[in-house]
Amino acid sequence: MTTITTSPPTAPSAERPLLLPESPPRLGPESRRLLGRLAIVLSVWQIIAAVLIFGVGGDTATAAGTSMVFPGAGFLFVAAPILFALSLVALLIALVLWWGVSAHVAIPIVWTAAGAVAIALVDGPRWFVDRGTTWGWAVPVAYACAVATVGWMLWRVEQAYRRKLAKVPALNEYLLHADLPERITSRRALDDMDAELLRWAYAFAFQPEDGLDGLDWGEQFHGGTQLRYQLNSLTWAMSLYAANHLANAPAQITTALETMVRKHTDLRVWKYWRTLNLVGNFDPNPDPIRRDNIMFSAFLGDVINSVEAATGTEVFDQPGSLEFVWTDGRTFSYDHHSLAAAVQANFERSRLGFFPCEPGWSFTVCNVMGAQALHGHDVAHGTAQWPQIRDRWQQTLEQEYLTPDGSYAHIRSNHVGLSWDTGEVPGGHYFANGTHRFVDILPAHAERAKALDLRGAAPKMAALSSMVHDGRLDLDLPAELERHRTRRSTLLPWIKVIGGARMVGDESLVDAAIRSSAEKCATGASWPERPVDASASGLGSYMLLRWSAPLDLAHLNMRGFVAPVGPVLADTDWEAVLVTEAVSDDGESLRLSLRPAGDTAVDQIGLEFDSLVPGTTYVLEGAGAVETVVADDAGRATVTIAVGAPLHLRLTAGSAA
Amino acid sequence: MTGRRRPPVRRALALALSLLIPAGLVLGFEGAGVRMTRNLLLPGIGLIDGHLVVAALALAGAIAAIVMWLAWGVDWLPIAVVAASTIAAGVLTPGASTSPSSATDLVPVAAAHEFPLVVLVVGVVAWVRNRAARLPGARHLAARRTRSMEGLSDLPRLGPVDRSRAVTICVLAGADAHERTMLSSTLQVPDVARRARLVGGWARARLAGDPFRVDHAHARAALALVGDHAEDHLARLAADAVNAPAGVPASEPTWVRPLDATLAAAALARSGSPGPGLRWSEMLAGPFALRRGHRPACWWTPLEVPIGSASVWEHTASTGIARAHGWCTDDDWPALRARCLGAAARGIASPDDERTIAAARIWLAFVDDEQAARILSRPTVRRDPLAVALDRLAGRLVTTPSLLATSTCCVSSASSASSPQDVPEPSQQDSPRHPQQDSPQDSPQEGDLVP
């Protein structure tokens, strides 16, 4: 494997973030090759245009040549300026389709079609001028447009490169002395909003298997309403809840998480892929895993990693456990292993090193998710898929996507090596992305990204921290447009505050923001309405941030599944009570919080405990009541209690009977 | 089969007429005869020279008449429209001679009669229906009524035909006394009898008397199973079945449709008589046999010809119920499987898909297909009342595969039995096949119908 040259391991110490390369190239080798190929094709195209204009001559050849010099310019030559304007509009639409639905042929089609029509109009009628009129000045104008366009693009790229390069010494100086805060690992005290969110999540999971109520509906290509991402975020959030707050009562949430993973196989979630594959790859195969579509396969792989790490379920390791059925009945069967294998195969097949989401477009964030998917699979199953591709993946990240200031380009074309700002992320670049932000796959890169992110976030968070009073952040934050401007929500600015506070490690600010956001954004509504004012994706992000301690997603996946220690609430009437917390802090006792699942109190309910020390007397106390039971030979015991309101109980071992 | 059927004679007669009438017209009326003959091929075309509007009206009238014939069995109407337009073509369009110059000119019209247009209309209607259903938003619009339905409680909102079918299926699934009362009440709504009266009146001039005395298999099967006069209805249904060419009454005059016929046979089978079941089993192995993965949509009794392909849901439902009775083998499942899984993937947005899913679950009681069972279990059948009825029956059959088993056994399509003596021993107890079943029986038992 090629050695990494652009970003040497210049971290001064294990604690210091990785430094930035001081003389980074403008382009990586594969991007250079792709752009070189594009340049050759365009050069040949322009040579042919020049031959037609200056060699062959005549109106028809000149119209053809002018059309080739700049899209639609042939219309200027044949004195049809309105058609020229329309062709520019068509070109803009083609550009959007190129990115939006991978219509790689859209721009060539518009370009050549405009030329063909211009040729056809050479001797045709004109608006406003005589039949057969030609404007010779259109030729230099076409060349001027072409030169201006290419020059403007090159100037923008070069200017951005130089601007970022100039920052490198200062950034490296900062990185040398950056003081990175510790991650918050203390477990938050859960409140009523956590219970409401959990109740909503269960209602979502336990609706009929084909139900997707609770999600936002809309287009599935690029908008903010993709069902796949909404499902991803909700499943990740519940995985964190399972790992952090219900480790010792896993039964119900494990079932819920399994159903949520299965919802990813619903045709409505992945149906978009057939259109993209057909338009972008000319491939009618609707299989959503086999080729490209990392935005689905890798994300689903990472979701399963999280679910397995949180609950220990092995359901999705069974062959055929993920069945994608197309409208004609064709069935594409996968499981956790074959899913990871498909992701790895796509990585290995890609010349760029990153493989596409939409055909021909490789996004950094999705490929980070792909790396996470392989890493998490390795942790869960002892495989070595991530190490097999890591060097090449890192090379692509650092040589093809890295820009001098440490940010990475959001997208790159696998066909022509171009990147641009799609408007999805500010500036089209970011220091880190994906749910783990490099923490598991490239820890040193994660440190650098965190340090660079902190430069902007830390001062703002410090200002907010000074506004915390009585455990609350008394701010009225205005509603903001959510991703892709799908809707406004009052929760979104709070999500940013909580995320920023977590990044800087300010626990009091996190708690205050969580508390205040719940008070200010609560809707009072119940399923299928959302308990807070946000989209489904926003709701998922909010739950993720609320429930990210002591384990966040990265550390959950790095840890893998660990069986619970101490007493376990094995069974109860899960439909009657909502168990909001079941944690053993010391490995011997159990802290248990529960409340009625519905509006009515539960007079009697049995709590069946497992993993107790056989023959030992256990005391369940809380809310003024004390119950004593003796564990049987199998380490089980059942206690019957009434649940009329939220209860916080503690099961502790007494003495041997 | 009984010895009273004489389809070969009728078919030969029809063929002879379709050859002789054009020949007679051409030879007898020269130019006018040629136009008339062309008009037989495509009503209106004989009027196209000089009477374009009349020609268009004739064509539209012929299409409407054929649709009415296909839907209600009004067979005299297309004959009348074709005959009238043909006579008009001969009378109204004198002028330029179009006499055939040689005998070869007769060839294109030699076999012309209204049948090509029927095939064309059936094909075009099916094509348009299928294509329209795929248009963006079309499925959404088509399913808008069903979207607001909530299962059997909305049974009265179904049309009389589907309502009757749903009632029969509910009874087969074991509706209790209370439910039977409710089901019966949905049949007492005037529109059931009104439809029967309309169809009987238009098709056969049955303007008075009991509208259910003949045909209307769907409604009569339901009436024979629930209501105060169920026994009377059952007796008359049985009597009608004896004389019916298919062994069960037609849905509309001359049209035997597979689901209605299966339900009628099922209703008759509950009286303990093996005859209708046996004859329907023969029909399923014969005229309604599986060909290239499809079964016919209907069977026209005068010439005993199958027409079209049954919709997926109707094919799945009728054969599933027939399979539960032991009237057919498992041969349909491989042909239906992919289409059923596709329906499961699409979900219940369309009532046809919802019915297909529910009907496929009936099949799961008899075939060992774990993957299909998993996939078909995903959608929740809850909207369309007929689908809910099928789903309820499927649920019963999964736990009790022998629920509908009769003493009548299927007839192999490869070696169609011609007499009761040829029929193999009946299956009394089907072995459960569904993976969700807890039964220890895992392999076919003696007498099981699985090939």
Boltz contact constraints between the chains, C-beta under 6 A:
constraints:
  - contact:
      token1: [A, 208]
      token2: [B, 380]
      max_distance: 6.0
  - contact:
      token1: [A, 209]
      token2: [B, 378]
      max_distance: 6.0
  - contact:
      token1: [A, 210]
      token2: [B, 347]
      max_distance: 6.0
  - contact:
      token1: [A, 210]
      token2: [B, 378]
      max_distance: 6.0
  - contact:
      token1: [A, 210]
      token2: [B, 379]
      max_distance: 6.0
  - contact:
      token1: [A, 210]
      token2: [B, 380]
      max_distance: 6.0
  - contact:
      token1: [A, 267]
      token2: [B, 345]
      max_distance: 6.0
  - contact:
      token1: [A, 325]
      token2: [B, 341]
      max_distance: 6.0
  - contact:
      token1: [A, 325]
      token2: [B, 345]
      max_distance: 6.0
  - contact:
      token1: [A, 325]
      token2: [B, 375]
      max_distance: 6.0
  - contact:
      token1: [A, 327]
      token2: [B, 342]
      max_distance: 6.0
  - contact:
      token1: [A, 327]
      token2: [B, 345]
      max_distance: 6.0
  - contact:
      token1: [A, 327]
      token2: [B, 346]
      max_distance: 6.0
  - contact:
      token1: [A, 328]
      token2: [B, 342]
      max_distance: 6.0
  - contact:
      token1: [A, 329]
      token2: [B, 338]
      max_distance: 6.0
  - contact:
      token1: [A, 329]
      token2: [B, 339]
      max_distance: 6.0
  - contact:
      token1: [A, 329]
      token2: [B, 341]
      max_distance: 6.0
  - contact:
      token1: [A, 329]
      token2: [B, 342]
      max_distance: 6.0
